[in-house]
Amino acid sequence: MTERRERGFSLVEMLVAFTILLIGLAISVEIVRRAHDLLASRGRDLHAPPMGAILLRLRTDIQGAETVGLPLVGLGEWTDEPLQLGSSDGVVAYFFDGETLTRTTFDGEGKSIGSLVLARSDRGLDSFEWRALGPELIEVAIDSRTEPGARGVHGLRSRHDALRSALRGAPRRWGW
């Protein structure tokens, strides 16, 4: 008998190799898709207003204030007038003009020391309202829009954040 040496791969070997290649490609496509979704959701988070930081700054300013500029509406009624918080060092005012929420500080003579844009309507801010529940108790409400982070969810989610805090900065005031 003559021995015959076969060259190349058999059809079964080629099918097994092709199947392994397809499984590897499917896994890598899924990994790339998940990475894309994660990156897209983080990008949306960067454009959303930082509500936690805004509320923390508001709480600090309200609790450090000695006086509040009461609105022209009655106690307990919501207003979108500027929130003016006074202390011996000056005044901190929060203005919302329908487009931007701005925190502006003034010295004791009424000169503007600095201004900082906290949030904008094109980045998700809808409204900023506040009300005085008493001479030393303030409630603030902020409405914003956030884009959905999950794949397949359509539309925007609305978010309502509220803060109720008392003035504690006045002399001879004991706090809580």
Secondary structure, 3 states (H helix, E strand, C coil): CCCCCCCCCCHHHHHHHHHHHHHHHHHHHHHHHHHHHHHHHHHHHHHCCCHHHHHHHHHHHHHHCCEECCCCCCCCCCECCCEEEEECCEEEEEEECCCEEEEEEECCCCCEEEEEEEEEHHHCEEEEEEEEEECCEEEEEEEEEECCCCCCCCCCEEEEEEEEEECCCCCCCCCC
